[in-house]
Structure formats: structure tokens, C-alpha cells
Amino acid sequence: MSEVTAAGHSRLAHFPVSFFAVVMGLSGLTLALRASEHALRIPGQVSTWALYVTVAVFAVIAVQYLLKLVLRPASVAEEWAHPVRIAFFPAISISLLLMSTAAMPLAPEIARPVWLFGVAAQGILSLSVITNWIGHRTFQQVHLNPAWFIPAVGNIIVPLAGVPFGYVEVSWLFFSAGLVFWVVLLTLVMNRLIFHDPMPGRLLPTLVILIAPPAVAFIAHTRLAGEVDSFGRILINVGYVFAAVVLAQVPKLLRLDFALSFWALSFPVAALAVASLVFAEETGSEPHLYVGLGLVTLLAAVVAGLAVRTVAAIAGNELCQPE
């Protein structure tokens, strides 16, 4: 019995905060399905069920990580000190923001307090991560990777529900902060990718995160501006450019062994799909409609594959192991 307990505590100690990237991917799928249902003018039953699944998965992951925080606080502190994993902590608040955005049309009375809590958590976590980056000198160029965009992306997500809820100035605050740090981090990440050693295989899937900031920023800016303007067009087209860059890396990705980082493939594709459908709705562009629906189809296949592979990895005890 003691050996079983010890094994359970060991797995708990190595339960990574990056598991919340799964919730980000499922939330992205929910929002993409809802956008496609709206574009096709069909009932939103599929996206509603996707939201239920997302909330259930979030609850399971949140309970596990809360247990880790209570029972193995030193392990959480170790993750916070890790130069790569620290960027995933805002995935917790991002998950809350995305779920509240998805729940807003169905249950606004529940979505609003969840969104408010998510905004507060996002502000605290993103500021804490940035302070940690600035206050420590242990980080090296090799530690830098596209996952560092996650705190910035979370800020840009705030207006998606913030504008409909009426928190316009708060939305502008987070949007501005996210946009500035995205530009700064984009410069640093591109420098690392071009002039330094290639990223290790486990981190290679995070390249897809390059797509997320401009795609989400387009959606947020359209909410804030109330229309698709010239700056919005720049943002969505930057998203397409990064999608083309990532597409060229797909052969390398297919040769990699499965890791939890593969869930980084899901949310950026969802963001670009929703951005395309929003652009199609606002401008009447049929090509963007077809691109958006095609990306939603691709996203559904990617998430299904990731879900199957993740369940198999959990069953095979491949995850939650020391690195």
C-alpha cells in the first residue's frame, strides 16, 4: 500500500502545469465550433457539448494541480522556477477567460464572475511571470521559446468577453499590455530561432503558438473597434503568414514522439479559425469563410487525435514522469 501511495505522490509531484494547455485547446475548439455554427446558421448543440467537456476536463486538471499545491508545494515552486514551465502558469487564467467567453451566450450570470476572476488571475500571473523574467539572471537564450507568448496571449483574450460585458477600458488595458509584450517577445523569439541552436524536440510543437497572438489580437481588436479596419487586416494576415511558416515545419513535427507540448497545436489553429470566420462575417468575404470552416475541420481532427494519444499516454504511464 505504501508503494502505491508513494507512486501516486510521485506522479502528483510531476503533474505539470502545462496540462492546462489541454483546456486551452478544448476551449478553442468550443469557440471555433460556435463560430462555425453561427456562420452556417445551425443550432449550437455541438459547441454546447464541447463546452461541457471542456469544463469537466478543467475541473479534473484543476483538482489534480490543487492537490499538488497542497501536498507537494515544493514541486510547484520548482515549476515556477523552471525557465520554460513558468510561462504555462497563465494558462490557468487563460482557461478561465476562454471558458467564460464560451459560456457567455448560454449562462451570462455564471460567465461574468468567472471572467472577472480570470481577469484578476491573469493580471496577477502575467505580472508575476514578467517580474520573474526581469528579476532573475538565470535565464539563457536557449530557454526562450514560443511558449513565452502565453502570458501575452492571455492579456489579449480579455476583450473577447470584456467588451460584451461592458468592461471596455479594462479590455483596452489588457489588450494594450498584451500587444506590446507580444511585439517584444516576438523579436526575442525570432532572434533565438534564427541565430541559436534549434529547439529540442519536446518544444518544437510550441512553434505553432506563433499563430495565436496575431489571430487573437485580430478578434479582440475587432471587438474593441467595432469593425475590421486596416490594423485588423494587418493582424489577421500576420496570422496567416505565421501559419505558412509553421506549415513548413509539419514534416519535422510528424517525426517527433508524443509529448504534452503537442497540445500547443490546438489553440492557435482555433484562434486562426475563429479570426477567419469573424473576418468573413464582418466583411462578407467568402474565401475567409471557407478558410475558417476548413480550419475548424482540421482543428476537430487535431483535437480528436491529441485526445486519443493523451489518454493512451496516461494509460501507459508515459506522462507525469520526471524529465
Secondary structure, DSSP 4 states (H G I P E B T S, - for coil): -HHHHHHHHHHHHT--GGGHHHHHHHHHHHHHHHHHHHHHT---HHHHHHHHHHHHHHHHHHHHHHHHHHH-HHHHHHHHHSTTGGGGTHHHHHHHHHHHHHHTTT-HHHHHHHHHHHHHHHHHHHHHHHHHHHH-----GGG--GGGGHHHHHHHHHHHHHHHHT-HHHHHHHHHHHHHHHHHHHHHHHHHHHHSPPPPGGGGGGGGGGGHHHHHHHHHHHHHHSS--HHHHHHHHHHHHHHHHHHTTHHHHHTSPP-GGGGGGHHHHHHHHHHHHHHHHHH--HHHHHHHHHHHHHHHHHHHHHHHHHHHHHHTT-SS---
